[in-house]
Amino acid sequence: MIVGDGMLARAFAGSRASESWTIFASGVSNSRETARLAFDREEQLLLRYLTRAAPLVYFSSCGLVEGDTSNSPYMEHKRHMESVVLAKPGARVFRLPQVVGHTSNPHTLLNFLRDRILAGERFDVWRDAERNLIDIDDVVQIATRILQDDTVPERVVSIAAEQSVPMPGIVACLEQMLGRKALAEVRPLGAPMPVDTAICRRIATEMGLDLGAGYLEKVLRKYCLPVQSIMASGLDAQGFHT
């Protein structure tokens, strides 16, 4: 069973994991959310599905560990949701970084950066902030493998690329691919984003997936080219957790 109708839920449609697990891919997706009502709505929905017979998978955020947004209301909500999920025997948590796929959601990091660069609009970039980008298709493949692999006993696993990338590096890569110069002001803000990817690396290697050197460029070329229509957004480029 799949709960939700967004990019993550659609990507898991037809996956073998959804046949025996409840894939909870619904809830608050905007990391800048602060409304208590939105958080409470997700919690009530989660509690309803946790009572069902099929074990549940919840998607949390790699940003919980450290980073410039680790103490935001959104992250505090994710911490609480993880504790609720892990109190249920058999339930599991997958922590995700910035998941990249085809979506019109203006809250995603790449959509924001791409659209600002193409529109010639000024935006801020946090010099010391790092972000980790992973292809939605790789998330589904790795998550499905873990759920069916009895050799992964850990209940909380991060599914992410091998390396997080400084925000200026992501912007520079997009500039090269789009053939446009970003009107970005680099500010001395932000923090590294360390992610423990040991389990993910092992599973990816077994599956023949390369999440190492060159992975960022591969993901950007897959989802940022050809360029789609520019979408209006008033957000900044601090980076977003999906």
N, C-alpha and C positions, 0 to 999 in steps of 0.2 A: 504493500500500500504506500502511496505517495501523498503526503499532505502538503499542499501548496500549489501555486500555479505560475511561479516565477521562473527565472532562468535555470536555477538549480533543480527545481522540481521537474521542469521539462527535460532537462538533460538526463535525469534518472528514469524517465519513462521508458519502459521496455527493458530495463536492466534486470539482471538476474537477482540482484540484491532486493529489489522491490517485491519479489515473490515471497520472501520469507521474513522480511524486515519492514517495519514502519519507518519510512524515510521522511522525517519531519523537516521539510524544507519550506516552512512558512513562518512568518513573524516579522520582526523589525529588521529591515534591511539597510536603513540609513544610519550610518555610524554617528551622525550628528544629531540624532533624535534625542529629545530631552523630556518628552511628554510621558508622564506616568501612565496615562490611559493606554498608550501604545504598548508599553512594556507589560502592563497587566493583562491586556488582551492576548498577547502571545503566551503568557504564563497559563492562563485559563485554558487555552487551546491545547497546550502541551500536556497539562494535567489530565485532560480528557483522553488523549491518546495513550498516555502512559498506563492507563488502566486496562488496555486491550491485551490480548494474549500474545500477539506478535512482538518480539523485542524491538525497541525503538532506537533510532540513530538521530542524534541531534548535532547540528552544525554550529560550532562556536567560532571563536576568532583567535588566530595566532597572536594578536595584539594584546592578549591578556597577560603575557609574560612580562614584557618590558616595552618601552617606547613612549613616544610623546602623547599618545592618546590612551594609555593603559588605565588611567583613573577617571575617564569620562563616564557620564551616566550610562552610556551604551555599554561600556565595558563592565561596569558594575552590574548591570543587568545580565550580561553574559555569564559572569561569575556565578550569579545566583541561579541562572538556568542550568548551568553545569551541575551545581550541587543538587538540584531537584532531579535531574536526569540520573546522576550517579547513585542516588538513593534507591533507585529501582534496579533490582538484580537483573543482569543481562543487558541492560541498556548501555549504549556507547556514545562517545563524543568524538567528533572529528573537528579539529581546529583548522580553519582555513585562513589563508592570507587574502590578498586581492584576487578574486577569481575572475578570469577574463573570458568573455564569450560574446556572442551576438546579442546585444540588448540595447534598448533605447533609454534605459534608466540613466538620467543625467547625474545621479549620485555616484556612479562608478568613476574611479580614478582616470582611466584611459579616455573615457568619453569626455570628461571635463578638459583634460589636457589637449586632446586632439581638437576639440571644438574651439578652445581659446586660441590655439596656434593658427588654425585656419581662418578664424574671424579677425585675427590681428588685434586681439584684446589683451590688455595687460593683466598679469596675475602674479602672485607671490609664490616662490618656491622655497621651502625650508631646506637650507643647505645640508644640515646634519641628519635629516629624516631619511630613513630607509623604508622601502616597500618591497614586498615579495609578491610576484605575479605568477599565477599558474593557470594553465588552460583548463577550462571547465571539462573538456573531454578527458583529460588526464586525471582530474579529480574523480570522475565517475569510474574510470577503469581501476584506479588504485583503491578507492573505497570499496568497490565490489570485490576485489581480490582479498582485501583485508577481512571483510565480513565473511568470506567463505574459506579463509585460511586459519586453521586451528593453531598455527604456530605464532599467532599474534595475540597474546593474552592481555596486553595493555588495553584498558578501556578508554583512555584518552590518547589520541594519536594526531599529530600535526601532519597534514598533507600539504606540502609546499615545495617550491623550487629549492634547489640546493643552496642558492645564495640570494640574500636580500640585496637590493640595489639602491644607492643614494638617489634621492629625487632628481638632482641635477643630471645624473646619468640617464634616467628615464626620459627626461625632457630632451636631452641631446640626441638620444636615439630616435625619438619621434620627429625631431627637427630634420634629421637626415632622411628619414623615410618619406616625410611629407614634402620635403623640399621647401620648407618655410622656416624663418627665424622666429623663435618665440620671443614675445615682449615680456620676458620674465624678470622679476626683481628677486635676486637671491638674498635671503635673509638668514642670519646666523642663528637658526632655531632648529629644533627637532632632536631626535636621538636615534641611535641604531635600532634595528629590529632583529634581534637574535631569535632564530627558530631551530628547535631540535628536530632535524629531519632524518635521524638515523634509521628509524623504521621505514619511513617513506622511501628513502634512498635504496634500502635493501629490496623492498617490494618492486620499486620501479626498475631496478637492475634485473631482477628476475623476469620482469615482463618485457624487457628490451626497450624501456623508455629512458631517454636521456634528459634529465632535468638539470644538467650542469652547464658548462660553458656554452654560450650561444643560445641558451634557452629563451632569454628575454627577447632577443631579436626575432626568433622564430614565432613567438607568441604575438608580437606586435605586427609582424607581416601577415599573420593569419587573420587577425581581427581588426586591424586599423587600415588595411588596404584591401580592396579599394575603399576610398573614403566615402562615407555616407553623408547624409544631410547634416548640417550644423544645427545643434539644439541649444536653445537659450538656457542659461543657468547662472545664478548669482553666487555660486559657491567659490571657495578658494581652493588652492592646490596643496593643502597640507598633506593630503593623502587620505584615502577612505578604506575602511574595513567592510567587506560585504558579508 
